[in-house]
Amino acid sequence: MFQSKSITSVLCKLIGCCTLAVFVSPSDAQLLDPQTIYGKGIHAFHQNDLGEAISLIDEAIDMGTLDPRPFYYRGVIYWMQGDEDLARENFEEAAELEAANAGIIYAVDRSLERVQGMPRVELEKFRAEAKVRAIRSQQEAIAEEQKLLDEVDQQVTVLRGRMEELDRSEIINPRVDLFGDTPGDVLEIVPMAPVEPRNPIASQPLASPADSELSPLNPETQALDELEMELEERQVAEEAVPQMREPTDTEEEIEEEEKEKMEDDNSLPTFEEPSFDFNLPGFDN
């Protein structure tokens, strides 16, 4: 809240300075210079003319000066007049201006040499606090900047690693630009998958000596196969022939009767074959 108030007051002062610079002649501008008016106010302060001193210092501040010394002296005057709260407000604003413009030398310590007592103690407290805040803010800014730098370094490291991987992959698997005039259009060469040969025998691995003995093309293997086939055929033929069974008692009796009957038939009388004499020449009778 205080910072926004300070910025608003500073802008108003700058606008006031610009307005005076336009409407005041060069000879009168020197009389209206903030530093000159501030110097007259300090002269009145040391003469113990506090009314004239604060009037001139107010005029210098209203002209838009960024010098912290008028604010310090106005705070001292308010303190001497008994308004300590208003004095502290001026001390705080002056300390913020001094810390924000640390690169500009205003010789604050030399200007405040003749200010002693409680006002000096109080304003020095505000000066120290403002410097601490400024240093802390500066350290935070440096830390934030370092953090950003570390993040950038990390990203650069990651990108460098990716570039190295791309370089290695480029060596292992190079890309060829087929068109030449279009650097972005590149074709990556991918190894083709192996094609299966049309001759299945050629694709088979060479047989070992043990496998070659059992190969169907081996003559010994063919002879063994033929022998096995012949044995199988015999077995099939034997299975097709009905097996002989033992005759029953009835069959044995019938067989005995047939044998006896045949023996009886053999006991019949036999007749001699007749012989004929044809008396043919050249043949024996």
Beta strands, then each sheet from edge to edge (+ up, - down):
strand 1: 175-176
strand 2: 187-188
sheet 1: 1+ 2-
end
